[in-house]
C-alpha cells in the first residue's frame, strides 16, 4: 500500500473559552491568506477559561508573521506527520496499534476517511519517534 507521508509543523495558540474565541484566532490566519488544511480546537480544563487550537500548514514569512502576531507558535514538544492514501477497512483504527508495537507513545492522533481516501495526523514526543513511525509506514 502506498502512503503519502509528510513531516509537518503544527502551530498552536491559546484561545479564549467563550463564543467567538476560535473564530477570532482564525481570522488573523484568514486575513493573511492561509489555506489551513487541519484545525483542532479544544477547551481547556474547567475553570481555566482558555482553550487550545492547533493548525497546519503555514507557508511563507507573511503567513508566519501573521500567525505569530495572533499568538500562534510552534510547540517544542510536538513532532508530527501527515499520512494520506487510499483507505481500507481497519487502516485508521489499526495505525495506533502499529505505532504502539514500535514502543512509541503517541502525543496525538487524528484521522478521517472521506470516500475512499484517508488522512491521519500523527504526533509523537520526539523527532526520533516520528522518524521510526515514518520508516514503519513506508514499509506498509
C-alpha positions as CSV (number, residue, x, y, z in Angstrom):
1,X,0.0,0.0,0.0
2,X,1.4,3.3,-1.0
3,X,1.1,6.1,1.6
4,X,1.9,9.8,1.3
5,X,3.9,10.5,4.5
6,X,4.9,14.2,5.0
7,X,6.5,15.9,8.0
8,X,4.5,18.9,9.2
9,X,4.9,21.8,11.5
10,X,2.0,22.2,13.9
11,X,1.2,25.7,15.2
12,X,-0.5,26.2,18.5
13,X,-2.3,29.1,20.2
14,X,-4.2,29.5,23.4
15,X,-7.7,30.9,22.8
16,X,-10.5,32.3,25.0
17,X,-13.0,29.7,26.1
18,X,-16.0,31.8,25.0
19,X,-18.2,32.2,22.0
20,X,-16.0,33.5,19.1
21,X,-12.7,32.6,20.8
22,X,-11.8,30.2,18.0
23,X,-13.2,32.4,15.3
24,X,-11.1,35.4,16.5
25,X,-7.9,33.3,16.5
26,X,-8.6,32.0,12.9
27,X,-9.5,35.4,11.5
28,X,-5.9,36.6,11.5
29,X,-4.9,33.5,9.5
30,X,-7.7,34.1,7.0
31,X,-6.6,37.7,6.6
32,X,-3.1,36.5,5.8
33,X,-4.4,34.2,3.1
34,X,-3.5,31.0,5.0
35,X,-5.1,27.8,3.5
36,X,-5.4,25.7,6.6
37,X,-5.7,22.0,5.9
38,X,-6.1,20.9,9.6
39,X,-7.6,22.5,12.7
40,X,-8.2,21.0,16.1
41,X,-9.6,23.2,18.8
42,X,-10.3,22.1,22.4
43,X,-11.5,23.6,25.6
44,X,-9.1,23.7,28.5
45,X,-9.8,22.0,31.8
46,X,-12.6,23.9,33.6
47,X,-12.4,26.5,35.1
48,X,-9.4,27.7,33.2
49,X,-11.3,29.9,30.7
50,X,-8.8,29.0,28.0
51,X,-8.8,26.6,25.1
52,X,-6.2,25.5,22.6
53,X,-6.1,25.5,18.8
54,X,-3.7,23.6,16.6
55,X,-3.3,24.3,12.9
56,X,-1.2,23.3,9.9
57,X,0.2,24.3,7.4
58,X,1.6,27.9,7.5
59,X,3.8,28.8,4.5
60,X,6.0,31.8,3.9
61,X,7.1,34.7,6.0
62,X,3.8,36.7,5.7
63,X,1.7,33.8,7.0
64,X,4.1,33.0,9.8
65,X,4.3,36.6,10.9
66,X,0.5,36.9,10.9
67,X,0.2,33.7,12.9
68,X,2.9,34.8,15.4
69,X,1.1,38.2,15.8
70,X,-2.1,36.3,16.6
71,X,-0.4,34.2,19.3
72,X,0.5,31.1,17.3
73,X,3.8,29.4,17.9
74,X,5.4,26.0,17.1
75,X,5.4,24.0,20.3
76,X,8.7,22.4,21.2
77,X,7.2,19.2,22.3
78,X,5.2,18.2,19.2
79,X,6.7,16.3,16.3
80,X,4.2,15.4,13.6
81,X,3.5,13.9,10.2
82,X,0.5,13.8,7.9
83,X,-0.3,10.5,6.3
84,X,-2.7,10.2,3.3
85,X,-3.7,7.4,1.0
86,X,-6.4,5.1,-0.1
87,X,-8.5,3.8,2.8
88,X,-9.2,0.3,3.6
89,X,-11.1,-1.3,6.5
90,X,-9.1,-1.2,9.7
91,X,-6.4,1.2,8.5
92,X,-7.2,4.3,10.5
93,X,-8.0,2.2,13.6
94,X,-5.0,0.0,13.1
95,X,-2.3,2.7,12.8
96,X,-2.2,3.4,16.6
97,X,-1.6,-0.3,17.3
98,X,1.2,-0.5,14.8
99,X,2.8,2.6,16.4
100,X,2.3,1.1,19.9
101,X,4.1,-2.0,18.6
102,X,7.1,0.2,18.0
103,X,7.1,1.1,21.6
104,X,6.1,4.7,20.9
105,X,3.6,6.6,23.0
106,X,1.5,8.9,20.8
107,X,1.3,12.6,21.6
108,X,-1.8,12.9,19.4
109,X,-3.7,11.1,16.7
110,X,-6.5,12.4,14.4
111,X,-7.7,10.5,11.4
112,X,-10.6,10.8,9.0
113,X,-11.9,8.9,5.9
114,X,-13.8,10.6,3.2
115,X,-14.9,8.3,0.4
116,X,-12.0,6.1,-0.4
117,X,-9.3,8.4,0.9
118,X,-8.0,8.9,4.4
119,X,-5.8,11.4,6.1
120,X,-4.2,11.0,9.5
121,X,-2.2,13.4,11.6
122,X,0.2,11.6,13.9
123,X,2.2,13.4,16.7
124,X,4.9,12.0,18.9
125,X,7.1,13.4,21.7
126,X,10.4,13.2,19.9
127,X,11.9,13.5,16.4
128,X,13.4,10.1,16.7
129,X,10.0,8.6,17.5
130,X,8.4,10.3,14.4
131,X,11.4,9.0,12.3
132,X,10.6,5.5,13.4
133,X,6.9,5.9,12.6
134,X,7.8,7.2,9.1
135,X,10.1,4.2,8.5
136,X,7.4,1.8,9.6
137,X,4.7,3.5,7.5
138,X,6.9,3.4,4.4
139,X,7.2,-0.3,4.7
140,X,3.4,-0.9,4.7
